[in-house]
């Protein structure tokens, strides 16, 4: 694992830990001001930090945080000099969601610029 991959994994795990702790400043940290997120519940798309922050109000109506609230179960990271993406599986309670994150390096720090969460219900 190279330094950028380790740094990106640290950023993403800190974000997940902040969600588990219901730590809003920690959740918002390491995101770009122009964050774009595609999410499972409405709104389907959020643009900018204010809209992104508001999506967490809905999440925390249904989640009390804690150890099973938001865990990165699998993660693959690909990075270049100033951009990177990561994709994997996110565990929220007993559910599993797909997670894709785009990052930019700003002033030497990796910042989350894009999140895409998606959920597929099992078909019997």
mmCIF file of the C-alpha atoms, coordinates in Angstrom:
data_MODEL
# 
_entry.id   MODEL 
# 
loop_
_atom_site.group_PDB 
_atom_site.id 
_atom_site.type_symbol 
_atom_site.label_atom_id 
_atom_site.label_alt_id 
_atom_site.label_comp_id 
_atom_site.label_asym_id 
_atom_site.label_entity_id 
_atom_site.label_seq_id 
_atom_site.pdbx_PDB_ins_code 
_atom_site.Cartn_x 
_atom_site.Cartn_y 
_atom_site.Cartn_z 
_atom_site.occupancy 
_atom_site.B_iso_or_equiv 
_atom_site.pdbx_formal_charge 
_atom_site.auth_seq_id 
_atom_site.auth_comp_id 
_atom_site.auth_asym_id 
_atom_site.auth_atom_id 
_atom_site.pdbx_PDB_model_num 
ATOM 1   C CA . UNK A 1 1   ? 0.000   0.000   0.000  1.00 0.00 ? 1   UNK A CA 1 
ATOM 2   C CA . UNK A 1 2   ? 1.468   3.367   -0.965 1.00 0.00 ? 2   UNK A CA 1 
ATOM 3   C CA . UNK A 1 3   ? 1.235   6.585   1.068  1.00 0.00 ? 3   UNK A CA 1 
ATOM 4   C CA . UNK A 1 4   ? -1.724  8.064   -0.866 1.00 0.00 ? 4   UNK A CA 1 
ATOM 5   C CA . UNK A 1 5   ? -3.775  4.893   -0.520 1.00 0.00 ? 5   UNK A CA 1 
ATOM 6   C CA . UNK A 1 6   ? -3.092  4.791   3.218  1.00 0.00 ? 6   UNK A CA 1 
ATOM 7   C CA . UNK A 1 7   ? -4.030  8.476   3.557  1.00 0.00 ? 7   UNK A CA 1 
ATOM 8   C CA . UNK A 1 8   ? -7.274  7.939   1.625  1.00 0.00 ? 8   UNK A CA 1 
ATOM 9   C CA . UNK A 1 9   ? -8.190  4.931   3.755  1.00 0.00 ? 9   UNK A CA 1 
ATOM 10  C CA . UNK A 1 10  ? -7.531  7.033   6.864  1.00 0.00 ? 10  UNK A CA 1 
ATOM 11  C CA . UNK A 1 11  ? -9.815  9.831   5.594  1.00 0.00 ? 11  UNK A CA 1 
ATOM 12  C CA . UNK A 1 12  ? -12.617 7.390   4.770  1.00 0.00 ? 12  UNK A CA 1 
ATOM 13  C CA . UNK A 1 13  ? -12.379 5.491   8.047  1.00 0.00 ? 13  UNK A CA 1 
ATOM 14  C CA . UNK A 1 14  ? -12.361 8.771   10.007 1.00 0.00 ? 14  UNK A CA 1 
ATOM 15  C CA . UNK A 1 15  ? -15.543 9.755   8.118  1.00 0.00 ? 15  UNK A CA 1 
ATOM 16  C CA . UNK A 1 16  ? -17.186 6.397   8.935  1.00 0.00 ? 16  UNK A CA 1 
ATOM 17  C CA . UNK A 1 17  ? -16.131 6.666   12.588 1.00 0.00 ? 17  UNK A CA 1 
ATOM 18  C CA . UNK A 1 18  ? -17.600 10.176  12.787 1.00 0.00 ? 18  UNK A CA 1 
ATOM 19  C CA . UNK A 1 19  ? -20.918 8.809   11.479 1.00 0.00 ? 19  UNK A CA 1 
ATOM 20  C CA . UNK A 1 20  ? -20.878 6.049   14.100 1.00 0.00 ? 20  UNK A CA 1 
ATOM 21  C CA . UNK A 1 21  ? -20.185 8.724   16.744 1.00 0.00 ? 21  UNK A CA 1 
ATOM 22  C CA . UNK A 1 22  ? -22.842 11.134  15.362 1.00 0.00 ? 22  UNK A CA 1 
ATOM 23  C CA . UNK A 1 23  ? -20.052 13.716  15.160 1.00 0.00 ? 23  UNK A CA 1 
ATOM 24  C CA . UNK A 1 24  ? -21.273 16.209  12.554 1.00 0.00 ? 24  UNK A CA 1 
ATOM 25  C CA . UNK A 1 25  ? -18.042 18.270  12.383 1.00 0.00 ? 25  UNK A CA 1 
ATOM 26  C CA . UNK A 1 26  ? -16.140 15.003  11.867 1.00 0.00 ? 26  UNK A CA 1 
ATOM 27  C CA . UNK A 1 27  ? -18.584 13.861  9.180  1.00 0.00 ? 27  UNK A CA 1 
ATOM 28  C CA . UNK A 1 28  ? -18.170 17.119  7.255  1.00 0.00 ? 28  UNK A CA 1 
ATOM 29  C CA . UNK A 1 29  ? -14.404 17.277  7.695  1.00 0.00 ? 29  UNK A CA 1 
ATOM 30  C CA . UNK A 1 30  ? -12.312 16.210  4.719  1.00 0.00 ? 30  UNK A CA 1 
ATOM 31  C CA . UNK A 1 31  ? -15.020 17.084  2.184  1.00 0.00 ? 31  UNK A CA 1 
ATOM 32  C CA . UNK A 1 32  ? -14.724 19.727  -0.519 1.00 0.00 ? 32  UNK A CA 1 
ATOM 33  C CA . UNK A 1 33  ? -17.057 22.720  -0.393 1.00 0.00 ? 33  UNK A CA 1 
ATOM 34  C CA . UNK A 1 34  ? -18.465 21.664  -3.778 1.00 0.00 ? 34  UNK A CA 1 
ATOM 35  C CA . UNK A 1 35  ? -19.230 18.064  -2.699 1.00 0.00 ? 35  UNK A CA 1 
ATOM 36  C CA . UNK A 1 36  ? -21.712 16.232  -4.923 1.00 0.00 ? 36  UNK A CA 1 
ATOM 37  C CA . UNK A 1 37  ? -23.539 13.236  -3.509 1.00 0.00 ? 37  UNK A CA 1 
ATOM 38  C CA . UNK A 1 38  ? -25.948 10.771  -5.071 1.00 0.00 ? 38  UNK A CA 1 
ATOM 39  C CA . UNK A 1 39  ? -27.836 8.988   -2.311 1.00 0.00 ? 39  UNK A CA 1 
ATOM 40  C CA . UNK A 1 40  ? -30.390 6.247   -1.753 1.00 0.00 ? 40  UNK A CA 1 
ATOM 41  C CA . UNK A 1 41  ? -33.206 8.350   -0.201 1.00 0.00 ? 41  UNK A CA 1 
ATOM 42  C CA . UNK A 1 42  ? -34.343 11.674  -1.618 1.00 0.00 ? 42  UNK A CA 1 
ATOM 43  C CA . UNK A 1 43  ? -32.913 14.050  -2.461 1.00 0.00 ? 43  UNK A CA 1 
ATOM 44  C CA . UNK A 1 44  ? -31.316 11.918  -5.125 1.00 0.00 ? 44  UNK A CA 1 
ATOM 45  C CA . UNK A 1 45  ? -28.553 14.506  -5.646 1.00 0.00 ? 45  UNK A CA 1 
ATOM 46  C CA . UNK A 1 46  ? -27.046 16.991  -3.203 1.00 0.00 ? 46  UNK A CA 1 
ATOM 47  C CA . UNK A 1 47  ? -24.646 19.731  -4.286 1.00 0.00 ? 47  UNK A CA 1 
ATOM 48  C CA . UNK A 1 48  ? -22.519 21.753  -1.920 1.00 0.00 ? 48  UNK A CA 1 
ATOM 49  C CA . UNK A 1 49  ? -21.724 21.468  1.747  1.00 0.00 ? 49  UNK A CA 1 
ATOM 50  C CA . UNK A 1 50  ? -25.038 22.918  2.983  1.00 0.00 ? 50  UNK A CA 1 
ATOM 51  C CA . UNK A 1 51  ? -27.129 20.383  1.028  1.00 0.00 ? 51  UNK A CA 1 
ATOM 52  C CA . UNK A 1 52  ? -24.766 17.550  1.963  1.00 0.00 ? 52  UNK A CA 1 
ATOM 53  C CA . UNK A 1 53  ? -24.995 18.432  5.649  1.00 0.00 ? 53  UNK A CA 1 
ATOM 54  C CA . UNK A 1 54  ? -28.809 18.352  5.484  1.00 0.00 ? 54  UNK A CA 1 
ATOM 55  C CA . UNK A 1 55  ? -28.806 14.756  4.213  1.00 0.00 ? 55  UNK A CA 1 
ATOM 56  C CA . UNK A 1 56  ? -27.407 13.636  7.542  1.00 0.00 ? 56  UNK A CA 1 
ATOM 57  C CA . UNK A 1 57  ? -30.478 14.974  9.372  1.00 0.00 ? 57  UNK A CA 1 
ATOM 58  C CA . UNK A 1 58  ? -32.541 12.300  7.595  1.00 0.00 ? 58  UNK A CA 1 
ATOM 59  C CA . UNK A 1 59  ? -29.948 9.589   8.245  1.00 0.00 ? 59  UNK A CA 1 
ATOM 60  C CA . UNK A 1 60  ? -29.903 10.319  11.972 1.00 0.00 ? 60  UNK A CA 1 
ATOM 61  C CA . UNK A 1 61  ? -33.706 10.239  12.215 1.00 0.00 ? 61  UNK A CA 1 
ATOM 62  C CA . UNK A 1 62  ? -33.318 6.485   11.687 1.00 0.00 ? 62  UNK A CA 1 
ATOM 63  C CA . UNK A 1 63  ? -29.860 5.798   13.103 1.00 0.00 ? 63  UNK A CA 1 
ATOM 64  C CA . UNK A 1 64  ? -28.670 6.249   16.657 1.00 0.00 ? 64  UNK A CA 1 
ATOM 65  C CA . UNK A 1 65  ? -25.056 5.719   15.668 1.00 0.00 ? 65  UNK A CA 1 
ATOM 66  C CA . UNK A 1 66  ? -22.993 3.061   17.368 1.00 0.00 ? 66  UNK A CA 1 
ATOM 67  C CA . UNK A 1 67  ? -20.738 0.240   16.202 1.00 0.00 ? 67  UNK A CA 1 
ATOM 68  C CA . UNK A 1 68  ? -23.034 -1.151  13.468 1.00 0.00 ? 68  UNK A CA 1 
ATOM 69  C CA . UNK A 1 69  ? -24.293 2.194   12.163 1.00 0.00 ? 69  UNK A CA 1 
ATOM 70  C CA . UNK A 1 70  ? -21.828 2.817   9.320  1.00 0.00 ? 70  UNK A CA 1 
ATOM 71  C CA . UNK A 1 71  ? -18.944 0.498   8.498  1.00 0.00 ? 71  UNK A CA 1 
ATOM 72  C CA . UNK A 1 72  ? -16.788 0.234   5.418  1.00 0.00 ? 72  UNK A CA 1 
ATOM 73  C CA . UNK A 1 73  ? -16.798 -3.526  4.883  1.00 0.00 ? 73  UNK A CA 1 
ATOM 74  C CA . UNK A 1 74  ? -14.773 -3.687  1.651  1.00 0.00 ? 74  UNK A CA 1 
ATOM 75  C CA . UNK A 1 75  ? -12.724 -0.958  -0.012 1.00 0.00 ? 75  UNK A CA 1 
ATOM 76  C CA . UNK A 1 76  ? -10.610 -0.700  -3.161 1.00 0.00 ? 76  UNK A CA 1 
ATOM 77  C CA . UNK A 1 77  ? -8.610  2.501   -3.716 1.00 0.00 ? 77  UNK A CA 1 
ATOM 78  C CA . UNK A 1 78  ? -7.111  3.827   -6.948 1.00 0.00 ? 78  UNK A CA 1 
ATOM 79  C CA . UNK A 1 79  ? -5.150  7.074   -6.859 1.00 0.00 ? 79  UNK A CA 1 
ATOM 80  C CA . UNK A 1 80  ? -3.107  9.347   -9.059 1.00 0.00 ? 80  UNK A CA 1 
ATOM 81  C CA . UNK A 1 81  ? -1.243  12.521  -8.161 1.00 0.00 ? 81  UNK A CA 1 
ATOM 82  C CA . UNK A 1 82  ? -4.273  14.713  -7.365 1.00 0.00 ? 82  UNK A CA 1 
ATOM 83  C CA . UNK A 1 83  ? -7.403  12.591  -7.906 1.00 0.00 ? 83  UNK A CA 1 
ATOM 84  C CA . UNK A 1 84  ? -8.534  9.235   -6.603 1.00 0.00 ? 84  UNK A CA 1 
ATOM 85  C CA . UNK A 1 85  ? -11.554 7.040   -6.314 1.00 0.00 ? 85  UNK A CA 1 
ATOM 86  C CA . UNK A 1 86  ? -12.546 4.320   -3.928 1.00 0.00 ? 86  UNK A CA 1 
ATOM 87  C CA . UNK A 1 87  ? -15.337 1.811   -4.138 1.00 0.00 ? 87  UNK A CA 1 
ATOM 88  C CA . UNK A 1 88  ? -16.616 -0.889  -1.888 1.00 0.00 ? 88  UNK A CA 1 
ATOM 89  C CA . UNK A 1 89  ? -19.360 -2.108  0.369  1.00 0.00 ? 89  UNK A CA 1 
ATOM 90  C CA . UNK A 1 90  ? -20.833 -0.099  3.227  1.00 0.00 ? 90  UNK A CA 1 
ATOM 91  C CA . UNK A 1 91  ? -22.560 -1.829  6.131  1.00 0.00 ? 91  UNK A CA 1 
ATOM 92  C CA . UNK A 1 92  ? -25.443 -0.025  7.817  1.00 0.00 ? 92  UNK A CA 1 
ATOM 93  C CA . UNK A 1 93  ? -26.917 -2.363  10.403 1.00 0.00 ? 93  UNK A CA 1 
ATOM 94  C CA . UNK A 1 94  ? -27.857 -5.560  8.579  1.00 0.00 ? 94  UNK A CA 1 
ATOM 95  C CA . UNK A 1 95  ? -27.988 -3.804  5.177  1.00 0.00 ? 95  UNK A CA 1 
ATOM 96  C CA . UNK A 1 96  ? -25.212 -3.602  2.618  1.00 0.00 ? 96  UNK A CA 1 
ATOM 97  C CA . UNK A 1 97  ? -24.859 -0.693  0.206  1.00 0.00 ? 97  UNK A CA 1 
ATOM 98  C CA . UNK A 1 98  ? -22.509 0.066   -2.650 1.00 0.00 ? 98  UNK A CA 1 
ATOM 99  C CA . UNK A 1 99  ? -20.223 3.017   -2.032 1.00 0.00 ? 99  UNK A CA 1 
ATOM 100 C CA . UNK A 1 100 ? -18.173 4.983   -4.547 1.00 0.00 ? 100 UNK A CA 1 
ATOM 101 C CA . UNK A 1 101 ? -16.149 7.999   -3.451 1.00 0.00 ? 101 UNK A CA 1 
ATOM 102 C CA . UNK A 1 102 ? -14.198 10.470  -5.581 1.00 0.00 ? 102 UNK A CA 1 
ATOM 103 C CA . UNK A 1 103 ? -11.414 12.439  -3.937 1.00 0.00 ? 103 UNK A CA 1 
ATOM 104 C CA . UNK A 1 104 ? -9.194  15.396  -4.809 1.00 0.00 ? 104 UNK A CA 1 
ATOM 105 C CA . UNK A 1 105 ? -5.909  16.318  -3.228 1.00 0.00 ? 105 UNK A CA 1 
ATOM 106 C CA . UNK A 1 106 ? -6.073  19.943  -2.081 1.00 0.00 ? 106 UNK A CA 1 
ATOM 107 C CA . UNK A 1 107 ? -3.082  21.567  -0.397 1.00 0.00 ? 107 UNK A CA 1 
ATOM 108 C CA . UNK A 1 108 ? -1.575  18.132  0.169  1.00 0.00 ? 108 UNK A CA 1 
ATOM 109 C CA . UNK A 1 109 ? -4.715  16.705  1.831  1.00 0.00 ? 109 UNK A CA 1 
ATOM 110 C CA . UNK A 1 110 ? -7.186  14.219  0.344  1.00 0.00 ? 110 UNK A CA 1 
ATOM 111 C CA . UNK A 1 111 ? -10.743 15.575  0.345  1.00 0.00 ? 111 UNK A CA 1 
ATOM 112 C CA . UNK A 1 112 ? -13.969 13.794  -0.583 1.00 0.00 ? 112 UNK A CA 1 
ATOM 113 C CA . UNK A 1 113 ? -15.473 15.567  -3.609 1.00 0.00 ? 113 UNK A CA 1 
ATOM 114 C CA . UNK A 1 114 ? -18.073 12.993  -4.630 1.00 0.00 ? 114 UNK A CA 1 
ATOM 115 C CA . UNK A 1 115 ? -20.071 10.265  -2.899 1.00 0.00 ? 115 UNK A CA 1 
ATOM 116 C CA . UNK A 1 116 ? -22.409 7.781   -4.525 1.00 0.00 ? 116 UNK A CA 1 
ATOM 117 C CA . UNK A 1 117 ? -24.379 5.403   -2.348 1.00 0.00 ? 117 UNK A CA 1 
ATOM 118 C CA . UNK A 1 118 ? -26.660 2.796   -3.899 1.00 0.00 ? 118 UNK A CA 1 
ATOM 119 C CA . UNK A 1 119 ? -28.738 -0.064  -2.597 1.00 0.00 ? 119 UNK A CA 1 
ATOM 120 C CA . UNK A 1 120 ? -30.047 -3.092  -4.388 1.00 0.00 ? 120 UNK A CA 1 
ATOM 121 C CA . UNK A 1 121 ? -32.744 -5.170  -2.812 1.00 0.00 ? 121 UNK A CA 1 
ATOM 122 C CA . UNK A 1 122 ? -32.155 -8.894  -3.117 1.00 0.00 ? 122 UNK A CA 1 
ATOM 123 C CA . UNK A 1 123 ? -34.331 -10.622 -5.696 1.00 0.00 ? 123 UNK A CA 1 
ATOM 124 C CA . UNK A 1 124 ? -35.593 -14.091 -4.748 1.00 0.00 ? 124 UNK A CA 1 
# 
